[in-house]
């Protein structure tokens, strides 16, 4: 294989790898305004925290599967199949992480009891 072909192949692999789904742990939370939750009472904040936590767990599992599918796709086909087919839900994970963070912040400000299902980040 010539040096030029090796270089093009290496650049192609790097580009494909960059298109792969990220692990949910490596996705940063997106900004969610605290104003969204300021009108909530403590019990409503607790319920919403539990709903967001459940949704985040589900989205994280889907994101892990997308990452796994992309890895297999790149190895077998040279393509991040899950990312190309819409299985990558990184934006949803980021939004839910942002909501979780904001809910926690508002609950602290209102001196609410934190539900056990909401871990500190």
Secondary structure as UniProt FT lines:
FT   HELIX           3..18
FT   HELIX           24..26
FT   HELIX           34..36
FT   TURN            37..39
FT   HELIX           42..77
FT   HELIX           81..85
FT   HELIX           90..109
FT   TURN            110..111
FT   TURN            116..117
//
